[in-house]
Amino acid sequence: MKKLFIGALVLAGVLAAPALSYAQMFAYVDAAGDVRSIDTTDATTALNTAPNIHMNSGVMRLDSESDEDLVGDDVPVR
């Protein structure tokens, strides 16, 4: 029984790991011109699900600590 329980825990960890490892942070500009971030699996999902995204904004993957300094900045929008 103990081996079965440990096996179940290992299997649960293996199944959960891909979902956790593929999450990424992306930055985008919202309609007010503020740089915001969203945590999602890929750029397309970030672009489609970012709340209040500006119509001309794209997304940029935040892959270092210096990139994360952009979040909260203001960008002039038209």
Secondary structure, 3 states (H helix, E strand, C coil): CHHHHHHHHHHHHHHHHHHHHCCEEEEEEECCCEEEEEEECCHHHHHHHCCCECCCCCCEEECCHHHHCCCCCECCCC
